[in-house]
Amino acid sequence: MMAPEEYIEQRLNDQIDWYDRKSITNQRWFKRLRFAEIAAAATIPLFSGFAGNSFSIKIVIGALGVLVAVIASLLGLLQLHEHWIEYRATAESLRKEKFLFLTQTDPYGKDDAFHLLVQRVEALLTKENADWAQSMMTPPKGENRA
């Protein structure tokens, strides 16, 4: 049988760290791509005012339009915002369970507290894995797989 300290160190802390890192990574990429999308979209009208008959400025405007479309598509496809929020929620839920257990706060004030911790943590992880699998089979918003 695994000791509570062993489970917390090898399983619970490992999962908290993983979800925390993934949340941060998804948040950073989401914000970077969203910033690039906004900046590119905002510069199109600026360059349009200077375009006149300049072929090179028209090429830049077209390239910026393509960049905006590609970034918007990537944001929808990669679901960075959704994953950022889901991973953060899971990390915080796991942290909550850990601290409730360590402080022997309800529902962990009983003799079978360790078994209850394992059941609740594994249920959270199973739900997160099922939600992730479902999100991989569901088309991103605005995309129709007909």
DSSP file (Angstrom, degrees, kcal/mol; ACC not computed):
  #  RESIDUE AA STRUCTURE BP1 BP2  ACC     N-H-->O    O-->H-N    N-H-->O    O-->H-N    TCO  KAPPA ALPHA  PHI   PSI    X-CA   Y-CA   Z-CA
    1    1 A M              0   0    0      0, 0.0     2,-0.3     0, 0.0     0, 0.0   0.000 360.0 360.0 360.0 143.8    0.0    0.0    0.0
    2    2 A M        -     0   0    0      1,-0.1     0, 0.0     2,-0.0     0, 0.0  -0.659 360.0-125.2 -85.1 135.9    1.2    3.5   -0.8
    3    3 A A     >  -     0   0    0     -2,-0.3     4,-2.5     1,-0.1     5,-0.2  -0.455  22.4-114.4 -76.4 152.9    1.6    5.9    2.1
    4    4 A P  H  > S+     0   0    0      0, 0.0     4,-2.8     0, 0.0     5,-0.2   0.894 117.5  51.5 -54.9 -42.4   -0.2    9.3    2.0
    5    5 A E  H  > S+     0   0    0      1,-0.2     4,-2.4     2,-0.2     5,-0.2   0.897 110.3  49.6 -61.8 -39.6    3.1   11.2    1.8
    6    6 A E  H  > S+     0   0    0      2,-0.2     4,-3.2     1,-0.2     5,-0.4   0.919 112.0  47.3 -64.9 -45.3    4.2    9.0   -1.1
    7    7 A Y  H  X>S+     0   0    0     -4,-2.5     4,-2.3     2,-0.2     5,-2.1   0.925 112.8  49.0 -62.7 -45.4    0.9    9.5   -3.0
    8    8 A I  I  <>S+     0   0    0     -4,-2.8     5,-3.5    -5,-0.2     6,-0.3   0.926 118.5  39.4 -61.7 -44.3    1.0   13.3   -2.4
    9    9 A E  I  <5S+     0   0    0     -4,-2.4     5,-0.4    -5,-0.2    -2,-0.2   0.947 124.8  34.5 -71.8 -48.9    4.5   13.6   -3.6
   10   10 A Q  I  <5S+     0   0    0     -4,-3.2    -3,-0.2    -5,-0.2    -2,-0.2   0.813 135.3  13.6 -81.1 -30.7    4.5   11.1   -6.5
   11   11 A R  I  X5S+     0   0    0     -4,-2.3     4,-2.3    -5,-0.4    -3,-0.2   0.830 126.5  40.1-111.0 -58.3    0.9   11.6   -7.8
   12   12 A L  I  ><S+     0   0    0     -5,-2.1     4,-2.6     2,-0.2     5,-0.2   0.951 119.4  42.2 -68.1 -51.7   -0.8   14.7   -6.5
   13   13 A N  H  ><S+     0   0    0     -5,-3.5     4,-2.7    -6,-0.2    -1,-0.2   0.891 114.3  54.0 -62.0 -38.0    2.1   17.2   -6.6
   14   14 A D  H  > S+     0   0    0     -5,-0.4     4,-2.2    -6,-0.3    -1,-0.2   0.916 111.5  44.3 -61.1 -44.0    3.1   15.8  -10.0
   15   15 A Q  H  X S+     0   0    0     -4,-2.3     4,-2.7     2,-0.2     5,-0.3   0.887 112.0  52.1 -70.2 -39.2   -0.3   16.4  -11.4
   16   16 A I  H  X S+     0   0    0     -4,-2.6     4,-2.4     1,-0.2    -2,-0.2   0.943 112.1  46.9 -60.1 -46.6   -0.7   19.8   -9.8
   17   17 A D  H  X S+     0   0    0     -4,-2.7     4,-2.7    -5,-0.2     5,-0.2   0.908 112.3  50.0 -61.6 -42.8    2.7   20.8  -11.3
   18   18 A W  H  X S+     0   0    0     -4,-2.2     4,-2.6     2,-0.2     5,-0.2   0.948 114.0  43.2 -63.1 -49.5    1.7   19.4  -14.8
   19   19 A Y  H  X S+     0   0    0     -4,-2.7     4,-2.2     1,-0.2    -1,-0.2   0.868 114.1  52.2 -65.8 -35.5   -1.6   21.2  -14.9
   20   20 A D  H  X S+     0   0    0     -4,-2.4     4,-2.3    -5,-0.3    -2,-0.2   0.944 112.0  45.2 -64.0 -48.2   -0.1   24.4  -13.6
   21   21 A R  H  X S+     0   0    0     -4,-2.7     4,-2.7     1,-0.2    -2,-0.2   0.918 114.1  49.0 -61.8 -44.4    2.7   24.4  -16.3
   22   22 A K  H  X S+     0   0    0     -4,-2.6     4,-2.6    -5,-0.2     5,-0.2   0.886 110.3  51.3 -65.2 -38.1    0.2   23.6  -19.0
   23   23 A S  H  X S+     0   0    0     -4,-2.2     4,-2.4    -5,-0.2    -1,-0.2   0.938 112.1  46.2 -62.4 -46.7   -2.1   26.4  -17.9
   24   24 A I  H  X S+     0   0    0     -4,-2.3     4,-2.6     2,-0.2    -2,-0.2   0.918 113.4  49.2 -62.8 -44.4    0.8   28.9  -17.9
   25   25 A T  H  X S+     0   0    0     -4,-2.7     4,-2.4     1,-0.2     5,-0.2   0.933 113.2  45.9 -61.5 -47.2    2.0   27.7  -21.3
   26   26 A N  H  X S+     0   0    0     -4,-2.6     4,-2.4     1,-0.2    -1,-0.2   0.886 112.7  51.3 -64.6 -38.4   -1.5   27.9  -22.9
   27   27 A Q  H  X S+     0   0    0     -4,-2.4     4,-2.6    -5,-0.2     5,-0.2   0.936 111.1  47.6 -63.2 -46.7   -2.1   31.3  -21.3
   28   28 A R  H  X S+     0   0    0     -4,-2.6     4,-2.5     1,-0.2    -2,-0.2   0.933 114.4  45.1 -61.9 -46.8    1.2   32.7  -22.7
   29   29 A W  H  X S+     0   0    0     -4,-2.4     4,-2.6     2,-0.2     5,-0.3   0.899 112.8  51.7 -65.7 -39.1    0.6   31.4  -26.2
   30   30 A F  H  X S+     0   0    0     -4,-2.4     4,-2.7    -5,-0.2     5,-0.2   0.949 112.9  44.4 -60.2 -48.6   -3.0   32.6  -26.2
   31   31 A K  H  X S+     0   0    0     -4,-2.6     4,-2.4     2,-0.2    -2,-0.2   0.884 113.6  50.4 -66.6 -38.6   -2.0   36.1  -25.2
   32   32 A R  H  X S+     0   0    0     -4,-2.5     4,-2.5    -5,-0.2    -1,-0.2   0.953 114.8  42.6 -62.2 -49.6    0.9   36.2  -27.6
   33   33 A L  H  X S+     0   0    0     -4,-2.6     4,-2.5     1,-0.2    -2,-0.2   0.902 114.7  50.1 -66.2 -40.1   -1.2   35.1  -30.6
   34   34 A R  H  X S+     0   0    0     -4,-2.7     4,-2.6    -5,-0.3    -1,-0.2   0.913 111.2  49.5 -64.7 -41.4   -4.1   37.4  -29.6
   35   35 A F  H  X S+     0   0    0     -4,-2.4     4,-2.9    -5,-0.2     5,-0.2   0.931 111.8  48.1 -61.8 -45.8   -1.7   40.3  -29.2
   36   36 A A  H  X S+     0   0    0     -4,-2.5     4,-2.6     1,-0.2     5,-0.2   0.898 111.6  50.9 -61.7 -40.4   -0.2   39.6  -32.7
   37   37 A E  H  X S+     0   0    0     -4,-2.5     4,-2.5     2,-0.2    -2,-0.2   0.931 113.0  44.7 -62.4 -46.6   -3.7   39.3  -34.1
   38   38 A I  H  X S+     0   0    0     -4,-2.6     4,-2.5     2,-0.2    -2,-0.2   0.922 114.3  49.0 -64.7 -44.6   -4.8   42.6  -32.7
   39   39 A A  H  X S+     0   0    0     -4,-2.9     4,-1.5     2,-0.2    -2,-0.2   0.921 113.6  46.0 -63.1 -44.2   -1.6   44.4  -33.7
   40   40 A A  H  X S+     0   0    0     -4,-2.6     4,-0.9    -5,-0.2    -1,-0.2   0.922 114.3  48.0 -64.8 -43.7   -1.8   43.1  -37.3
   41   41 A A  H  < S+     0   0    0     -4,-2.5     3,-0.4    -5,-0.2    -2,-0.2   0.876 111.1  51.4 -65.0 -36.8   -5.5   43.9  -37.6
   42   42 A A  H  X S+     0   0    0     -4,-2.5     4,-0.7     1,-0.2    -1,-0.2   0.792 106.9  53.2 -72.2 -27.5   -4.9   47.4  -36.2
   43   43 A T  H  X S+     0   0    0     -4,-1.5     4,-2.7    -5,-0.2     5,-0.3   0.686  90.6  76.8 -82.8 -16.5   -2.1   48.2  -38.6
   44   44 A I  H  X S+     0   0    0     -4,-0.9     4,-2.3    -3,-0.4    -1,-0.2   0.953  97.8  43.1 -59.6 -50.9   -4.2   47.4  -41.7
   45   45 A P  H  > S+     0   0    0      0, 0.0     4,-1.5     0, 0.0    -1,-0.2   0.870 112.7  55.3 -63.4 -33.2   -6.2   50.6  -41.7
   46   46 A L  H  X S+     0   0    0     -4,-0.7     4,-0.6     1,-0.2     3,-0.4   0.958 112.1  41.0 -61.7 -50.6   -3.0   52.6  -40.9
   47   47 A F  H >X S+     0   0    0     -4,-2.7     3,-1.0     1,-0.2     4,-0.8   0.841 108.0  62.8 -67.0 -32.2   -1.2   51.2  -44.0
   48   48 A S  H >X S+     0   0    0     -4,-2.3     3,-0.6    -5,-0.3     4,-0.6   0.861  97.6  57.5 -61.1 -34.4   -4.3   51.5  -46.1
   49   49 A G  H 3< S+     0   0    0     -4,-1.5    -1,-0.3    -3,-0.4    -2,-0.2   0.749 113.9  38.3 -67.0 -22.9   -4.2   55.3  -45.5
   50   50 A F  H << S+     0   0    0     -3,-1.0    -1,-0.2    -4,-0.6    -2,-0.2   0.435  92.4  92.8-104.1  -2.1   -0.7   55.4  -47.0
   51   51 A A  H X<  +     0   0    0     -4,-0.8     3,-3.1    -3,-0.6     6,-0.2   0.941  42.3 145.9 -63.9 -52.9   -1.2   52.8  -49.8
   52   52 A G  T 3< S-     0   0    0     -4,-0.6    -1,-0.2     1,-0.3    -2,-0.1  -0.309  87.9 -27.5  51.1-124.4   -2.2   55.0  -52.7
   53   53 A N  T 3  S+     0   0    0     -3,-0.1     2,-0.6     4,-0.0    -1,-0.3   0.231 101.6 130.1-101.9  11.8   -0.7   53.4  -55.8
   54   54 A S    <>  -     0   0    0     -3,-3.1     4,-1.6    -4,-0.2     5,-0.1  -0.559  40.8-166.4 -74.8 112.7    2.2   51.7  -53.8
   55   55 A F  H  > S+     0   0    0     -2,-0.6     4,-2.0     1,-0.2    -1,-0.2   0.873  86.1  56.1 -65.5 -37.9    2.3   48.1  -54.7
   56   56 A S  H  > S+     0   0    0      1,-0.2     4,-2.0     2,-0.2    -1,-0.2   0.882 106.9  48.4 -66.4 -37.6    4.6   47.2  -51.8
   57   57 A I  H  > S+     0   0    0      2,-0.2     4,-2.6     1,-0.2    -1,-0.2   0.881 109.4  53.5 -69.3 -36.0    2.2   48.7  -49.2
   58   58 A K  H  X S+     0   0    0     -4,-1.6     4,-2.3     2,-0.2    -2,-0.2   0.877 107.8  51.1 -64.4 -36.0   -0.7   46.8  -50.8
   59   59 A I  H  X S+     0   0    0     -4,-2.0     4,-2.7     2,-0.2    -2,-0.2   0.920 110.1  49.5 -64.5 -43.7    1.4   43.6  -50.4
   60   60 A V  H  X S+     0   0    0     -4,-2.0     4,-2.6     2,-0.2    -2,-0.2   0.918 110.5  50.2 -61.4 -43.8    2.0   44.4  -46.7
   61   61 A I  H  X S+     0   0    0     -4,-2.6     4,-2.1     1,-0.2    -1,-0.2   0.923 112.1  47.5 -61.0 -44.7   -1.7   45.0  -46.2
   62   62 A G  H  X S+     0   0    0     -4,-2.3     4,-2.2     2,-0.2    -2,-0.2   0.906 111.6  50.3 -62.6 -42.1   -2.6   41.7  -47.9
   63   63 A A  H  X S+     0   0    0     -4,-2.7     4,-2.6     1,-0.2    -2,-0.2   0.894 109.6  50.9 -64.7 -39.7    0.1   39.8  -45.8
   64   64 A L  H  X S+     0   0    0     -4,-2.6     4,-2.4     2,-0.2    -1,-0.2   0.895 109.1  51.6 -64.4 -39.1   -1.3   41.4  -42.6
   65   65 A G  H  X S+     0   0    0     -4,-2.1     4,-2.1     2,-0.2    -2,-0.2   0.909 110.9  47.6 -62.4 -42.4   -4.8   40.2  -43.6
   66   66 A V  H  X S+     0   0    0     -4,-2.2     4,-2.7     2,-0.2    -2,-0.2   0.916 110.5  52.7 -63.4 -43.2   -3.5   36.7  -44.1
   67   67 A L  H  X S+     0   0    0     -4,-2.6     4,-2.7     1,-0.2     5,-0.2   0.911 108.4  50.0 -59.7 -43.9   -1.7   36.8  -40.8
   68   68 A V  H  X S+     0   0    0     -4,-2.4     4,-2.5     1,-0.2    -1,-0.2   0.922 112.3  47.7 -60.8 -44.3   -4.9   37.9  -39.0
   69   69 A A  H  X S+     0   0    0     -4,-2.1     4,-2.1     2,-0.2    -2,-0.2   0.906 112.8  48.1 -64.9 -41.9   -6.8   35.0  -40.6
   70   70 A V  H  X S+     0   0    0     -4,-2.7     4,-2.6     2,-0.2    -2,-0.2   0.931 113.2  47.2 -65.4 -45.6   -4.1   32.4  -39.8
   71   71 A I  H  X S+     0   0    0     -4,-2.7     4,-2.6     2,-0.2    -2,-0.2   0.923 111.7  50.4 -63.3 -43.6   -3.8   33.5  -36.2
   72   72 A A  H  X S+     0   0    0     -4,-2.5     4,-1.7    -5,-0.2    -1,-0.2   0.902 112.0  48.6 -60.8 -40.4   -7.6   33.5  -35.7
   73   73 A S  H  X S+     0   0    0     -4,-2.1     4,-2.7     2,-0.2    -2,-0.2   0.912 111.0  49.8 -65.8 -42.5   -7.8   30.0  -37.2
   74   74 A L  H  X S+     0   0    0     -4,-2.6     4,-3.1     1,-0.2     5,-0.3   0.904 108.0  53.3 -63.2 -41.4   -5.0   28.8  -34.9
   75   75 A L  H  X S+     0   0    0     -4,-2.6     4,-1.0     1,-0.2     5,-0.5   0.894 113.8  43.3 -61.4 -39.0   -6.7   30.2  -31.8
   76   76 A G  H  < S+     0   0    0     -4,-1.7    -2,-0.2    -5,-0.2    -1,-0.2   0.902 118.0  44.5 -71.1 -41.5   -9.8   28.4  -32.7
   77   77 A L  H  < S+     0   0    0     -4,-2.7    -2,-0.2     1,-0.2    -3,-0.2   0.929 117.4  41.4 -70.3 -47.1   -8.1   25.1  -33.7
   78   78 A L  H  < S-     0   0    0     -4,-3.1    -1,-0.2    -5,-0.2    -3,-0.2   0.680  89.2-148.7 -78.7 -17.9   -5.6   25.0  -30.7
   79   79 A Q     X  +     0   0    0     -4,-1.0     4,-2.7    -5,-0.3     5,-0.2   0.872  34.2 162.2  52.2  42.4   -8.3   26.1  -28.2
   80   80 A L  H  >  +     0   0    0     -5,-0.5     4,-2.6    -6,-0.2     5,-0.2   0.887  69.1  50.1 -60.8 -41.7   -5.5   27.7  -26.1
   81   81 A H  H  > S+     0   0    0     -6,-0.3     4,-2.2     2,-0.2    -1,-0.2   0.932 112.4  46.6 -64.5 -45.1   -8.0   29.9  -24.1
   82   82 A E  H  > S+     0   0    0      1,-0.2     4,-2.7     2,-0.2     5,-0.2   0.925 114.7  46.7 -62.8 -45.3  -10.2   26.9  -23.2
   83   83 A H  H  X S+     0   0    0     -4,-2.7     4,-3.0     2,-0.2     5,-0.3   0.895 109.3  55.1 -65.5 -39.1   -7.2   24.7  -22.2
   84   84 A W  H  X S+     0   0    0     -4,-2.6     4,-2.0    -5,-0.2    -1,-0.2   0.948 113.3  41.3 -56.5 -49.9   -5.7   27.6  -20.2
   85   85 A I  H  X S+     0   0    0     -4,-2.2     4,-2.5     2,-0.2    -2,-0.2   0.920 116.9  47.5 -66.7 -45.3   -8.9   27.9  -18.2
   86   86 A E  H  X S+     0   0    0     -4,-2.7     4,-2.3     2,-0.2    -2,-0.2   0.921 113.5  47.2 -64.3 -44.5   -9.6   24.2  -17.8
   87   87 A Y  H  X S+     0   0    0     -4,-3.0     4,-2.5     2,-0.2    -1,-0.2   0.892 112.5  50.0 -65.1 -39.0   -6.0   23.4  -16.8
   88   88 A R  H  X S+     0   0    0     -4,-2.0     4,-2.5    -5,-0.3     5,-0.2   0.929 110.9  49.4 -64.1 -44.4   -6.0   26.2  -14.2
   89   89 A A  H  X S+     0   0    0     -4,-2.5     4,-2.3     1,-0.2    -2,-0.2   0.904 112.5  47.7 -61.9 -41.6   -9.3   25.0  -12.8
   90   90 A T  H  X S+     0   0    0     -4,-2.3     4,-2.5     2,-0.2     5,-0.2   0.928 111.2  50.1 -66.3 -44.6   -8.0   21.5  -12.5
   91   91 A A  H  X S+     0   0    0     -4,-2.5     4,-2.3     1,-0.2    -2,-0.2   0.917 113.3  46.3 -58.9 -43.7   -4.7   22.6  -10.8
   92   92 A E  H  X S+     0   0    0     -4,-2.5     4,-2.3     2,-0.2    -1,-0.2   0.872 111.1  51.7 -69.6 -36.3   -6.7   24.7   -8.3
   93   93 A S  H  X S+     0   0    0     -4,-2.3     4,-2.2    -5,-0.2    -2,-0.2   0.910 111.1  48.1 -64.8 -41.4   -9.1   21.9   -7.6
   94   94 A L  H  X S+     0   0    0     -4,-2.5     4,-2.3     2,-0.2    -2,-0.2   0.908 111.1  50.6 -65.0 -41.6   -6.3   19.5   -6.9
   95   95 A R  H  X S+     0   0    0     -4,-2.3     4,-2.7    -5,-0.2     5,-0.2   0.914 108.9  52.4 -60.3 -42.9   -4.6   22.1   -4.7
   96   96 A K  H  X S+     0   0    0     -4,-2.3     4,-2.6     1,-0.2     5,-0.2   0.935 109.6  47.9 -59.8 -47.1   -7.8   22.5   -2.7
   97   97 A E  H  X S+     0   0    0     -4,-2.2     4,-2.3     1,-0.2    -1,-0.2   0.910 111.4  51.8 -60.8 -41.9   -8.1   18.7   -2.2
   98   98 A K  H  X S+     0   0    0     -4,-2.3     4,-2.8     1,-0.2    -2,-0.2   0.938 113.0  43.1 -60.5 -48.4   -4.5   18.6   -1.0
   99   99 A F  H  X S+     0   0    0     -4,-2.7     4,-1.8     2,-0.2     6,-0.2   0.848 111.5  53.6 -72.4 -33.1   -4.9   21.4    1.5
  100  100 A L  H  <>S+     0   0    0     -4,-2.6     5,-2.6    -5,-0.2     4,-0.3   0.922 113.3  45.3 -61.9 -42.1   -8.2   20.1    2.8
  101  101 A F  H ><5S+     0   0    0     -4,-2.3     3,-1.2    -5,-0.2    -2,-0.2   0.941 112.2  49.7 -65.4 -48.0   -6.5   16.7    3.4
  102  102 A L  H 3<5S+     0   0    0     -4,-2.8    -1,-0.2     1,-0.3    -2,-0.2   0.806 116.2  42.3 -64.4 -29.6   -3.4   18.2    5.0
  103  103 A T  T 3<5S-     0   0    0     -4,-1.8    -1,-0.3    -5,-0.2    -2,-0.2   0.404 108.2-125.6 -95.3   2.1   -5.5   20.3    7.4
  104  104 A Q  T < 5 +     0   0    0     -3,-1.2     2,-0.3    -4,-0.3    -3,-0.2   0.872  54.4 159.0  53.5  42.0   -7.9   17.4    8.0
  105  105 A T    > < -     0   0    0     -5,-2.6     3,-3.0    -6,-0.2    -1,-0.2  -0.653  44.8 -40.1 -92.2 150.0  -10.8   19.7    7.0
  106  106 A D  T 3  S+     0   0    0      1,-0.4    -1,-0.1    -2,-0.3    -5,-0.0  -0.174 131.3  24.5 -45.8 133.7  -14.1   18.3    5.9
  107  107 A P  T 3  S+     0   0    0      0, 0.0    -1,-0.4     0, 0.0     3,-0.4  -0.931 125.4  54.8 -91.6  14.1  -14.5   15.9    4.2
  108  108 A Y  S <  S+     0   0    0     -3,-3.0    -2,-0.2     1,-0.2     5,-0.1   0.116  75.1  97.4 -99.1  21.7  -11.1   14.7    5.3
  109  109 A G        +     0   0    0      4,-0.1    -1,-0.2     3,-0.1     2,-0.2   0.251  69.8  88.0 -90.0  13.7  -11.6   14.7    9.1
  110  110 A K  S >  S-     0   0    0     -3,-0.4     3,-1.1     1,-0.1    -6,-0.0  -0.503  91.0-102.2-109.1 175.2  -12.4   11.0    9.2
  111  111 A D  T 3  S+     0   0    0      1,-0.3     3,-0.4    -2,-0.2    -1,-0.1   0.835 119.5  51.6 -65.7 -34.1  -10.4    7.8    9.6
  112  112 A D  T 3> S+     0   0    0      1,-0.2     4,-2.1     2,-0.1    -1,-0.3  -0.025  72.0 126.6 -94.4  31.8  -10.6    6.9    5.9
  113  113 A A  H <>  +     0   0    0     -3,-1.1     4,-2.6     1,-0.2    -1,-0.2   0.879  69.4  52.2 -58.8 -42.7   -9.3   10.4    4.8
  114  114 A F  H  > S+     0   0    0     -3,-0.4     4,-2.5     1,-0.2    -1,-0.2   0.928 110.1  47.6 -63.1 -45.1   -6.5    9.1    2.7
  115  115 A H  H  > S+     0   0    0      1,-0.2     4,-2.4     2,-0.2    -1,-0.2   0.893 112.2  50.7 -62.8 -38.7   -8.7    6.7    0.7
  116  116 A L  H  X S+     0   0    0     -4,-2.1     4,-2.7     2,-0.2     5,-0.2   0.908 108.6  52.3 -64.6 -41.9  -11.2    9.6    0.2
  117  117 A L  H  X S+     0   0    0     -4,-2.6     4,-2.9     2,-0.2     5,-0.3   0.945 110.6  47.5 -57.3 -49.5   -8.4   11.8   -1.0
  118  118 A V  H  X S+     0   0    0     -4,-2.5     4,-2.6     1,-0.2     5,-0.3   0.925 112.9  48.9 -60.1 -45.6   -7.3    9.2   -3.6
  119  119 A Q  H  X S+     0   0    0     -4,-2.4     4,-2.0     1,-0.2    -1,-0.2   0.926 114.9  43.8 -60.5 -45.7  -10.9    8.7   -4.8
  120  120 A R  H  X S+     0   0    0     -4,-2.7     4,-2.2     2,-0.2    -2,-0.2   0.907 115.5  47.3 -69.8 -41.8  -11.6   12.4   -5.1
  121  121 A V  H  X S+     0   0    0     -4,-2.9     4,-2.4    -5,-0.2     5,-0.2   0.941 114.1  46.8 -64.6 -46.8   -8.3   13.2   -6.8
  122  122 A E  H  X S+     0   0    0     -4,-2.6     4,-2.5    -5,-0.3    -1,-0.2   0.852 110.6  53.4 -66.1 -33.2   -8.5   10.3   -9.3
  123  123 A A  H  X S+     0   0    0     -4,-2.0     4,-2.4    -5,-0.3    -1,-0.2   0.914 109.4  48.8 -65.5 -42.0  -12.1   11.3  -10.0
  124  124 A L  H  X S+     0   0    0     -4,-2.2     4,-2.5     2,-0.2    -2,-0.2   0.928 113.6  46.3 -60.7 -45.4  -11.0   14.8  -10.8
  125  125 A L  H  X S+     0   0    0     -4,-2.4     4,-2.5     2,-0.2    -2,-0.2   0.889 112.0  50.5 -66.8 -39.4   -8.2   13.5  -13.1
  126  126 A T  H  X S+     0   0    0     -4,-2.5     4,-2.4     2,-0.2    -1,-0.2   0.916 111.5  48.4 -63.9 -43.0  -10.6   11.1  -14.8
  127  127 A K  H  X S+     0   0    0     -4,-2.4     4,-2.9     2,-0.2    -2,-0.2   0.923 111.6  49.7 -63.1 -44.5  -13.1   13.8  -15.5
  128  128 A E  H  X S+     0   0    0     -4,-2.5     4,-2.5     1,-0.2    -2,-0.2   0.912 111.8  48.4 -61.2 -42.8  -10.4   16.1  -16.8
  129  129 A N  H  X S+     0   0    0     -4,-2.5     4,-2.4     2,-0.2    -1,-0.2   0.900 112.9  47.7 -64.9 -40.3   -9.1   13.4  -19.1
  130  130 A A  H  X S+     0   0    0     -4,-2.4     4,-2.3     2,-0.2    -2,-0.2   0.909 112.1  49.4 -66.4 -41.8  -12.6   12.6  -20.4
  131  131 A D  H  X S+     0   0    0     -4,-2.9     4,-2.3     2,-0.2    -2,-0.2   0.900 111.4  49.8 -62.8 -40.7  -13.3   16.3  -20.9
  132  132 A W  H  X S+     0   0    0     -4,-2.5     4,-1.7     2,-0.2    -2,-0.2   0.935 110.5  49.1 -63.6 -46.8  -10.0   16.7  -22.9
  133  133 A A  H  X S+     0   0    0     -4,-2.4     4,-0.9     1,-0.2    -2,-0.2   0.903 111.8  49.7 -60.4 -41.0  -10.8   13.6  -25.0
  134  134 A Q  H >X S+     0   0    0     -4,-2.3     4,-1.1     1,-0.2     3,-0.6   0.900 108.1  53.0 -64.2 -40.8  -14.3   15.1  -25.8
  135  135 A S  H 3< S+     0   0    0     -4,-2.3    -1,-0.2     1,-0.2    -2,-0.2   0.810 105.3  55.4 -66.4 -27.8  -12.8   18.4  -26.7
  136  136 A M  H 3< S+     0   0    0     -4,-1.7    -1,-0.2     1,-0.2    -2,-0.2   0.757 111.0  44.5 -74.4 -23.6  -10.5   16.7  -29.2
  137  137 A M  H << S+     0   0    0     -4,-0.9    -2,-0.2    -3,-0.6    -1,-0.2   0.606  99.8  82.1 -93.9 -13.3  -13.5   15.1  -30.9
  138  138 A T  S  < S-     0   0    0     -4,-1.1     3,-0.1    -5,-0.1     0, 0.0  -0.795  85.7-118.9 -94.4 129.3  -15.6   18.3  -30.9
  139  139 A P        -     0   0    0      0, 0.0     3,-0.1     0, 0.0    -2,-0.1  -0.353  37.4 -98.6 -64.3 146.2  -14.9   20.8  -33.7
  140  140 A P    >   -     0   0    0      0, 0.0     3,-2.3     0, 0.0   -63,-0.1  -0.176  57.6 -71.5 -58.2 158.6  -13.8   24.2  -32.6
  141  141 A K  T 3  S+     0   0    0      1,-0.3     3,-0.1   -65,-0.2   -65,-0.0  -0.236 122.8  18.4 -52.8 134.7  -16.4   27.0  -32.4
  142  142 A G  T 3  S+     0   0    0      1,-0.2     2,-0.5    -3,-0.1    -1,-0.3   0.327  99.7 110.4  86.4  -8.4  -17.5   28.1  -35.9
  143  143 A E    <   -     0   0    0     -3,-2.3     2,-0.5   -67,-0.1    -1,-0.2  -0.857  49.9-162.8-103.0 134.8  -16.2   25.0  -37.6
  144  144 A N        -     0   0    0     -2,-0.5     2,-1.1    -3,-0.1    -3,-0.0  -0.966  10.0-161.2-120.6 122.5  -18.6   22.5  -39.0
  145  145 A R              0   0    0     -2,-0.5    -2,-0.0     1,-0.2    -1,-0.0  -0.601 360.0 360.0 -99.0  72.1  -17.6   18.9  -39.9
  146  146 A A              0   0    0     -2,-1.1    -1,-0.2     0, 0.0    -2,-0.0   0.453 360.0 360.0 -92.3 360.0  -20.5   18.1  -42.2
